């Protein structure tokens, strides 16, 4: 895959992502999906802790929420790679031969690998019946299953699907079959519309491809394996849809109550504080500048207002990827700087607008 001759960023992906001055990343091709780049271990750790605390599995919610993102991915790759919508073809083997389906998956394999979820292979496909998919080097497995279901349901133009999945020699194997009805929670797991915003942030950008220079330096792609990593820490990263995360959290809160928010906030703060363990804070102002910029480059948002004193920080932010999880990251940074446990006081807490103060 060709890279920018100046910053080394994969040139193909400059077509798909734009970085906005409010600290968000949004896809350039419709449907414009807001994305963020997270450590795989961060997501795994937080949701494993949530599932353990609740004592119940939550994979089914992760899968159902991700289906809608899979349908968005289908529309994106269709616009990019096809001149015709597969959904318009009759569900007959001679209109949808197995070799054609395999060729399509082979064609888009690098684009899907660029998301960081592994390498996809279509093992078998029978129009109107089933499909067998194998992912090598997978991560966030329930999210992958949901993506595959969403793409499959879109291509097959059906109300729902069934998925059986397992790990086999390190690969994720997914068997998809038709279902006559839509899943019960899917209507509740709608995706909120997100509009690109403007904010106070100005990036240093590559003069050739316009990608923020610091982002290009902070990620490394292994496209043949479908792996993104941080070249300094070695941690694996993956692009995730912001809308999917919020649909998951909204459903969990609706089903299990507001206590979910507190569990996730505490889990996120602990994880983020652990990640800051070896960070030096000789200059608090420089620490906050770097910390906020790092989150913005990953698509997590950037404050409209950030006021700092010795014992508190006051924040006003639009379009944070999630208000509670973003606040938890700031609380971890505050504890790292001050050495004391933080408390958060919300003045306003809406999905797209948060005002709060963090104090000792």
N, C-alpha and C positions, 0 to 999 in steps of 0.2 A: 504494500500500500504506500502510495506516494506521500511524502511529508513536506511540510513547509521548509524551504531552504534556509530560512532565517531562525525560526523558533522550534522547528522539528515537530509541530503539531500535525497529526494526520489530516491531510488536506480535504479528504472526503467529508469529514465530520464538521468542517467549518460551514458546510451547506446546511446542516441540520440544527445547529444551536446558536443562539445569540445571548449575550450577557447584557443585562440591563443595569441602569444606574441605581436601581433600588435593591440590588443584590440578588436578583432572580435570574434563572436561566430558563428560556422558553424555546421550544422547537420552532424552526422557521416554516415548516411545511404543515399545512392543515391536515388534521386537526392539531392546533398548536398546543402541545402538551408541555406544561411546566415540569422541569426535572431538577433533581439535585443529585449530588455525588456524595455518597456516604460510605464509610467503612463497613464492610460486610460484618465484621465482628461487633460493631456498634449495634446494628439492627438485631443481630442474633442475640446479643447479650441482653438488650432491653426487653425484647419480646419473650425470651426464654424466662427472664425473671418475672415478667407479668404472668405468663402461663403457670409458672411454678407457684407464685403467690396465690393465684386464683384456684389452682388445683384442677384446672380443666384445659383441654387442648383448644387452641384458637386458630389452628391452621385453616379450617373451613372458611373463616371470615377473611383471612388473608387471600385465599384463593378466589373467593367470590368477588372481592373488591378489585382484584387485579384483572378480572375478565374484561372489564370495561376499558382498561388500559390496553389489553391485548387487541381489542377491537379498534382502538385508535392507532395502534402500531400497524394493523392490517391496512387501514386507510392510508397511512403514511407510505408504506412500502408499495402499495398498489399505485399511488400517484407517481412514485419515483421510478418504478420498474415496469409497470404494465400500461398498455394503452387501452386495456379492456378490463371491466370489472368481472372477476371470476364468479361473483354472486349471480350474474345474469345467465350463466351457463346452466342448462338442465343437469340435474343430478343423475347422470348416466355415465357409465364407464367410458363410452366412446367419445363423450364430450370432455370428460375429466380423467384422462388416462393416468395411471400411476406414474409413468415416466415424465409426464408434464408436471405433476405435482412435485416430484423429486427435483426436476430441473428448476422450478421456481424457488424451492427452498435453497438449493445450491446457489442460485443467483443472489439471494439476499443474505447469505450466511455471514458475510463480512459485516454487513450493517448491523445484524443482530449481535454478532460477536462484539461489536463496538460498544454495546451497552454494558458489557462486563459480566454477563451471566453464564458464560461458557460457550461451547461450540455445538450447534444444532445439526442433527442429521435426521431426515425423514426415512425411516426404515421401511415402512409400507403404508399404502393408502388405497382404500377402496371407497369410491364415490358413493355417498349415501349410506355408508355403513360404519367405517372406522378408520383410524389412523394410528400408527405407532411411531413415536418420536424418541430419539436418544440424544441426551445432552451430555457431552463430556466436560469435565472440570466445572460442574455446576455449583451454584451457591444460591442462598435464599430460595430453596426448592419450592415452597408453596407459592411464591410469587411467580416462578417460572411456569408452574402448572397452570396458574390462573392466566398468564399471558398466552400460553398455548391453547387453552380452552377458548379464550376470546377470539384469537385468530381463526381457530377451527370453526367456531360458530359463525363468524362473519363469512368465511369462504364458503361454508356449506349452507348458509342462509337458513339457520334453524333456530328455534326458540331456546334450546338448551343443549347441554352435553353432559356426559358422565366421564369421569377421569379416574383411572386407577394408576398409581405410580409407585415406583420402588427404586432402590439403589441397587445397581448391579455392577460389580467390579469398579466402583467409584463413579459410574455413569448414572444419570437419572433417566429412567425409562418410563415413558408416559403412554398409556393406552387410552385413546379417546373414542367414545362411541356416541351415537345420537341419543338424545332424550326428547320426549314429546312435549315436555313442559319446561318453563323457565324456573330457575331456582327461587325459593321463597324470599331470600334476603336481597336479591339483586336490585330490585326496585329501590330499596332503602339505601343501597350502596351507590347512589348516583354520584357523578363527578361534578363538582362545582366549577363554574366558568371562571377562568383566571385571565385577567387582562394585563398585558405588559405595562409596568408602571415606570415612573421616573423618580429619581432620588438624588441625593447629594454626592454619590460615589462617582469618581472618575478613575478609570483603569489606565495603566500603561499598556498599550496594545502593540502587537506586532505590526510593523509597517507593511508587511506583505500580505498576511492573512487576516489581520484585525482581531485575532484571539488575544485575550489578556495574557501578557508575557508570563506573569507569575503562575497562572493556571497551567500553561504549556510546560513549565518547568516542574510542576508538582505532580504530574501524572505520567505514567508509562503504560503503553498499550502492547499487549501480546495478542495480536489479532488471530493468529493461527489457533490459539487456545481459548480465545474469548475472555481474556483476563486483563483487567485494569489494576494497576497498583501504584502506590506511592513509592517513588524511587529512593527516598531517604529512609522511611520507616519499614518499607517492604510490605505494609498492610494492603490487603486486597480491597478494592473499591468497586462500587457498582452505581450506575445511573438508576435512579428510582423516580417514579412519577409522584409529584407533590400531591396531586388530587387523590391518588390511591391511598397515600398515607393518611390523609384527613378523612377519607371515607371509612377506612378501617377504624380509626380512633372514634369517629362519630358513632359507628355501629357498636363498638365495644361499650361506649358510654351509655348509649340507649339501652343496651341489653343488660349491662351489669352495674350501672350507676356511676355517679360522679367520682367515687373512690378510685376508679380506673385512672383518672387524670392525676391524682396524687401519687399513685404507684409509679406511673410512667415518668412523672416529673422527678421523683426521687431516684429512679433507676438511671435516668439520663444524666442527672447531676453527678451521681457516683461514677458513672462511666467516664464522663468528660473530665472530672477531677483526676481520675486515675491516668488519663491520657496526658494530663498536664504535669504529671509527677516530676519529670526531669527538666521542666521548663524554668529558665531563670527569669526572675522578675526584679531585676535591679532598677529598671526604669518603668514604673507602672503605665505611664502614658504610651510608651513604645509597645509595651505588652498589649494594651487594649487596641491600639491601631492595628497591630499584626493579627490579633485574635479575631477582630471584627472583619477584617479584610479576608482572612482565610475562610470564614463562614460565608461571606458574600460570594467569593469565587466558586464555592461549592453550590451556590444557588439557594442558600438558606435564608437570605434576606439581609437587610442592612438598615440600621436605625435612621429615622428622620431626625431624631434628636437623641443625643447621648451625653448626659451631664454627669461628671464625676467629681466627688469630693473624697476626703479621706475615709469616711465611714458609710458612704452610700453611692449608688449610681441610679440615675433616673433615665428611663427609656421611653421613647415613643416610636413605634414601628408599624409600618404598613407591609402587608404581603410577606410576613415571616412564613416560612414553610409550615410551621405550626407554632402558635403563640406560646404554649406551655413548654414544649420541648426546647424552643429557642431560649426562653427565659431560664430554663434549667441549665443550659450551656453558659449563659451569662452568670448565673449564680455560682457555677463551678469556677469560672474565671475570677469572680469576686472573692471567693474563699481562697483561691490560690494567691491572690494579691495581698489580701488582708490577714490571712492565716486564721480567720474566725468564721464560724458558721453563719450563713446568710438567712435572712427572712425576706419574703417577697410580699409586697403590698400592692394589690391591683387597684387601679383607678378605673380602668376600662379594659375589658377582656372580650373582644369579639374576634371572629375568625380572621378578618382582614385588618384589624386595628387593635393595637395593644398599648396601654399606658400603665407603667408600673415603676415602683421603686424597690431596689434591693438594698437592705441595710444589714448591719451586724446584729 
